[in-house]
């Protein structure tokens, strides 16, 4: 484990780097100086897949390539005492943002939102939020409260939406049709979001929790965010990706069959061309 003092320094630098990301407007980033985007899906604490993705991304060799990571907390890996190890991946994301502040982006998902708002999220009747806290205590006591507070600050400044110059939008998910009429992009373009936007039906909550991937819903969503195509995570896929409709691509980078999508951002792109850019890790 990193020394807590060193980690806190890294987290504060990463927080500032997220705030200073070129093209940022609140929690929305319009990508600048990028000719390629390396998009990944949910990782949920899978450090091995994260490292393999970095090897594939080759950011140091491709300065105009940018990397998007998403949903890293709440994984299956445990300390002997039972705590969740997925905070380790959040540490690595922070360090990578410091190393490549212009090229690296992180999209929090519904699991990060649940952790940040302390709203119950469970699997097999186990409180995942508390498991995460236990893991942080195991790794960083007696300074675990400071580290946890820094994690929450980082989650509060990380972008929720990324736009490419060729009109591809990346977000963890999209609102269900029930909540789409209330979705307000202006809320995401503010630096902070009030409590109502984080609750069920609010703009932030609906953006990371929705599962309506019907063509009608996606087609109604995209004009609201001024985009033509959509890349999301959130929904697991045994083959590492899925194509639920002719406007959307879903990526899953957590499992043994993990996928990513490396696509050009400097020219128009059809949905078929976007899907053809998917690769298995």
Helices and strands as residue ranges (DSSP letters): H 4-19, E 24-25, E 28-30, E 36-42, H 47-57, E 65-70, H 87-99, E 104-107, H 110-117, E 122-123, E 126-127, H 128-140, H 144-157, E 161-163, E 168-170, H 177-180, H 185-188, H 195-198, H 203-209, H 215-222, G 223-225, E 229-232, E 241-245, E 248-251, E 259-264, H 271-276, E 278-280
